[in-house]
């Protein structure tokens, strides 16, 4: 476990840039898009996309909280990430979710760095 902070994506232009990411990866019920960090970004920034297909707001928020905790336990390399979850993500036990998030984020960053 690392003490490296993980920020949130809040700027609209960042979300627009995530439409054409440098790297993408899909592992199980998760899809991750990655952009390289800006010159002043020292820690990763993460946004979450959990659609209505995942259930009512209570279920979507639970998935988002679990994803946020999984990212905190397995912090990625600096960059900007968008983590999208399918409905099956709600059924994963937490240990599987942590490993799936970690492998999807590292795979997306690796693919983005190869470009």
C-alpha positions in Angstrom: 0.0 0.0 0.0 1.3 3.4 -0.9 0.7 6.9 0.5 0.7 8.5 -2.9 -2.4 10.6 -3.3 -4.9 10.0 -6.1 -6.8 13.0 -7.4 -10.1 13.4 -9.2 -10.7 14.6 -12.7 -13.0 17.6 -12.7 -12.1 19.7 -15.7 -14.3 19.4 -18.8 -11.4 19.7 -21.2 -9.8 16.7 -19.5 -13.0 14.6 -20.1 -13.0 15.7 -23.7 -9.4 14.7 -24.1 -10.2 11.2 -22.6 -12.4 10.6 -25.7 -9.2 10.0 -27.6 -6.9 8.4 -25.0 -3.3 7.4 -25.5 -3.9 4.0 -24.1 -6.9 1.7 -23.5 -7.4 -1.6 -21.8 -10.2 -3.9 -20.9 -9.9 -6.5 -18.2 -13.0 -8.4 -17.1 -15.9 -5.9 -16.4 -13.6 -2.9 -16.4 -12.4 -0.6 -19.2 -9.7 2.0 -18.6 -8.6 4.9 -20.8 -5.3 6.7 -20.0 -3.7 10.0 -20.9 -0.2 11.0 -20.1 0.3 13.4 -17.2 0.8 17.0 -17.7 4.1 18.8 -16.9 2.8 19.7 -13.4 1.0 16.5 -12.5 2.8 14.6 -9.9 0.1 12.1 -9.0 -2.6 10.2 -10.9 -6.0 11.6 -11.5 -9.0 9.2 -11.8 -12.6 9.5 -13.0 -15.2 6.8 -12.9 -18.0 6.0 -15.3 -20.7 3.7 -14.0 -23.7 3.7 -16.2 -27.4 3.1 -15.4 -27.1 -0.5 -16.5 -25.3 -1.1 -13.3 -28.5 -0.5 -11.3 -30.1 2.2 -9.3 -28.0 5.1 -7.8 -27.4 3.2 -4.6 -25.8 0.3 -6.5 -23.8 2.6 -8.8 -22.5 4.6 -5.9 -21.4 1.4 -4.1 -19.5 0.3 -7.2 -17.9 3.8 -7.4 -16.8 3.6 -3.7 -15.4 0.1 -4.2 -13.5 1.2 -7.3 -12.2 4.3 -5.5 -10.9 2.2 -2.6 -9.3 -0.3 -5.0 -7.5 2.5 -6.8 -6.3 3.9 -3.4 -4.9 0.5 -2.4 -3.2 -0.1 -5.8 -2.2 3.5 -6.9 -1.3 3.7 -10.6 1.5 5.5 -12.2 0.9 9.3 -12.8 -1.5 10.0 -15.6 -5.2 10.7 -16.2 -7.5 7.6 -16.0 -11.1 7.0 -16.8 -12.4 3.7 -15.3 -15.6 2.5 -16.7 -17.5 -0.4 -15.1 -19.9 -3.0 -16.5 -22.7 -4.4 -14.3 -20.6 -7.5 -13.6 -18.2 -5.3 -11.6 -20.7 -5.2 -8.8 -20.5 -9.0 -8.4 -16.7 -9.2 -8.0 -15.4 -9.8 -4.5 -13.1 -7.0 -3.4 -9.8 -8.8 -3.8 -10.7 -9.6 -7.4 -11.8 -6.1 -8.0 -8.4 -4.7 -6.7 -6.4 -7.0 -8.9 -8.6 -6.3 -11.9 -8.4 -2.5 -11.4 -4.6 -2.7 -11.0 -4.0 -4.8 -14.1 -6.4 -2.7 -16.3 -4.8 0.5 -15.2 -1.2 -0.6 -15.7 -2.1 -2.2 -19.0 -3.7 1.0 -20.3 -0.7 3.1 -19.2 1.8 0.6 -20.8 -0.1 0.7 -24.1 -0.2 4.5 -24.0 3.5 4.8 -23.3 4.3 2.5 -26.3 2.8 5.1 -28.7 
